[in-house]
């Protein structure tokens, strides 16, 4: 017999956003269940940058200290165009608590934010999320084919793009697939690369990027021809893709020693998905890539989801644990009204932040496309001139997520 378990909040997806939300809810005294389809803890994506607003938001739980223990701090970025350095951005001159981007593998981020949360119930493929008058019914199938059910006061879908099917009929949104294709690899050694510095190369060949990683390693990313990219099979690592990535790094960045360390590469494409809302009937909530998927060029997608989670947790906690938060005198109806109002404010803030991040990601994508050869020197000169003016402070703030509604930029660090 399939018995139905009950909980205050059920989180679907134990990636960074879902794990953080479950951890924060448990820390705040909320009865929370975390479901995950993966049977192991291997990360579903490979984001590496944790931005200043997230580091600030995670500090109260101790997660920031644990993250920084093994992270590399990216304090500046160099833009190279048409073979010459056209500008720099300095995160270390921003007026924030953490004036850098912390570079750390996503597996470490997931483990860190989940450290104080409930263990996920793994091997659970959620097949239905249905709001009812009594609560939200969640149905799942386990690894052995058996079915399990829960009834939750609130369900949060934090599955990433793969679980957006669960929201069908509840949410609407806009989706756009980009033609751009990329190759990526991580190196354990990075000869000739400047310490604590990201290097972005633009021009007629398309973008090539090099980001510091812990232990002296580097992440390399390069845009490639969609024709060549799509001619292959699957999204795994291949020697031929490694050769193409090595050629791109050598030719565009002028780093043959770095390129020589590339032995393989993985492929990825990009798209933009923005739901029109993140809350349905004040009971089903979408966060992270399930709600807003933006291009990873710029590195803000995972951070958007983490900020969704860390700001949503206190809203749900106040509604579920009224006495702990000084609201013992409120009636259930009053607490529900307060929760609904708080959710509307949260939703407006997070949707606005997602739209800003999507616009920035779109601009990054356009800049990273091959420039016409005859216009490349002129474009490089214009970009260089702009980055030598006070306008240079805008990229610093933008690439450190300073325009997110939860950012504390320009306040006392």
VENTA-V639026 format. One record per residue. RES is the residue in one letter. BURIAL is # if it has 9 or more other C-alpha atoms within 8 Angstrom, else .. D_FIRST is the distance of its C-alpha to the first C-alpha in whole Angstrom. Layout:
RES|BURIAL|D_FIRST  RES|BURIAL|D_FIRST
This chain:
X|.|0  X|.|4  X|.|6  X|.|10  X|.|12  X|.|16  X|#|19  X|#|23  X|#|23  X|#|21  X|#|24  X|#|23  X|#|25  X|#|27  X|#|30  X|#|33  X|#|33  X|#|29  X|#|30  X|#|33  X|#|31  X|#|28  X|#|31  X|#|33  X|#|30  X|#|29  X|#|33  X|.|33  X|.|31  X|#|28  X|#|24  X|#|23  X|#|21  X|#|22  X|#|20  X|#|22  X|#|22  X|#|25  X|.|24  X|.|27  X|.|30  X|.|32  X|#|33  X|.|33  X|.|36  X|.|40  X|#|41  X|#|44  X|#|46  X|#|44  X|#|47  X|#|49  X|#|47  X|#|43  X|#|45  X|#|46  X|#|43  X|#|41  X|#|44  X|.|43  X|.|40  X|.|42  X|#|40  X|#|44  X|.|45  X|#|43  X|#|43  X|#|47  X|.|47  X|.|47  X|#|48  X|#|51  X|#|53  X|#|54  X|#|57  X|#|58  X|#|58  X|#|61  X|#|62  X|#|64  X|#|65  X|#|67  X|.|68  X|.|69  X|#|67  X|#|67  X|#|65  X|#|63  X|#|61  X|#|60  X|#|57  X|.|59  X|.|61  X|#|58  X|#|58  X|#|55  X|.|53  X|#|52  X|#|55  X|#|53  X|#|50  X|#|48  X|#|47  X|#|45  X|#|42  X|#|39  X|#|37  X|#|39  X|#|38  X|#|34  X|.|34  X|#|37  X|#|35  X|#|32  X|.|33  X|.|33  X|#|29  X|#|26  X|.|25  X|#|23  X|#|19  X|#|20  X|#|19  X|#|17  X|#|19  X|#|18  X|#|18  X|#|18  X|#|20  X|.|20  X|#|22  X|.|21  X|.|23  X|.|21  X|#|21  X|#|20  X|#|17  X|#|16  X|#|14  X|#|14  X|#|14  X|#|14  X|.|17  X|.|15  X|.|14  X|.|10  X|#|9  X|#|9  X|#|11  X|#|14  X|#|16  X|#|19  X|#|23  X|#|24  X|#|23  X|#|26  X|#|26  X|#|28  X|#|28  X|#|31  X|.|32  X|.|29  X|#|27  X|#|29  X|.|27  X|#|24  X|#|27  X|.|28  X|.|29  X|.|29  X|#|32  X|#|35  X|#|38  X|#|41  X|.|41  X|.|43  X|.|44  X|.|47  X|.|49  X|#|50  X|#|48  X|#|49  X|#|49  X|#|48  X|#|48  X|.|48  X|#|51  X|.|51  X|.|55  X|#|57  X|.|61  X|.|63  X|.|60  X|.|61  X|.|59  X|#|57  X|#|58  X|#|56  X|#|58  X|#|58  X|#|60  X|#|60  X|#|63  X|#|63  X|#|61  X|#|58  X|#|56  X|#|56  X|#|54  X|#|54  X|#|52  X|#|53  X|#|50  X|#|50  X|.|52  X|#|54  X|#|52  X|#|52  X|#|50  X|#|52  X|#|51  X|#|53  X|#|53  X|#|53  X|.|54  X|#|51  X|.|53  X|.|53  X|#|49  X|.|47  X|.|49  X|.|47  X|.|43  X|.|40  X|.|40  X|.|41  X|#|44  X|#|47  X|#|51  X|.|52  X|#|50  X|#|52  X|#|55  X|.|55  X|#|54  X|#|57  X|#|59  X|#|58  X|#|58  X|#|62  X|#|63  X|#|62  X|#|62  X|.|65  X|#|63  X|#|63  X|#|63  X|#|59  X|#|58  X|.|59  X|#|56  X|#|54  X|.|52  X|#|49  X|#|48  X|#|44  X|#|44  X|#|43  X|#|44  X|#|43  X|#|42  X|#|42  X|#|39  X|#|39  X|#|37  X|.|39  X|#|37  X|#|34  X|#|32  X|#|30  X|.|30  X|#|31  X|#|27  X|#|27  X|#|29  X|#|30  X|#|33  X|#|34  X|#|35  X|#|32  X|#|34  X|#|38  X|#|38  X|#|42  X|#|44  X|#|44  X|.|48  X|#|49  X|#|46  X|#|44  X|#|41  X|#|39  X|#|41  X|#|40  X|#|37  X|#|37  X|#|39  X|#|37  X|#|34  X|#|37  X|#|38  X|#|35  X|#|33  X|#|36  X|#|35  X|#|32  X|#|32  X|#|35  X|#|32  X|.|30  X|#|32  X|#|35  X|.|36  X|.|37  X|.|39  X|.|41  X|#|39  X|.|38  X|.|40  X|#|39  X|.|37  X|.|33  X|.|35  X|.|38  X|#|35  X|#|33  X|.|37  X|#|38  X|#|35  X|#|35  X|.|39  X|#|39  X|#|36  X|#|39  X|.|41  X|#|39  X|#|38  X|.|42  X|#|43  X|#|41  X|#|41  X|#|45  X|#|45  X|#|43  X|#|45  X|#|48  X|#|46  X|#|46  X|.|50  X|#|51  X|#|49  X|#|50  X|.|54  X|#|53  X|#|52  X|.|55  X|.|57  X|#|56  X|#|57  X|#|60  X|#|63  X|.|66  X|.|68  X|.|71  X|.|69  X|#|68  X|#|71  X|.|71  X|.|68  X|#|68  X|#|71  X|.|69  X|#|66  X|#|68  X|#|70  X|#|67  X|#|66  X|#|69  X|.|69  X|.|67  X|#|65  X|#|63  X|.|62  X|.|59  X|#|58  X|#|57  X|#|55  X|#|53  X|.|52  X|#|51  X|#|49  X|#|52  X|#|51  X|#|47  X|.|47  X|.|46  X|#|49  X|.|51  X|#|54  X|.|58  X|.|57  X|.|58  X|.|56
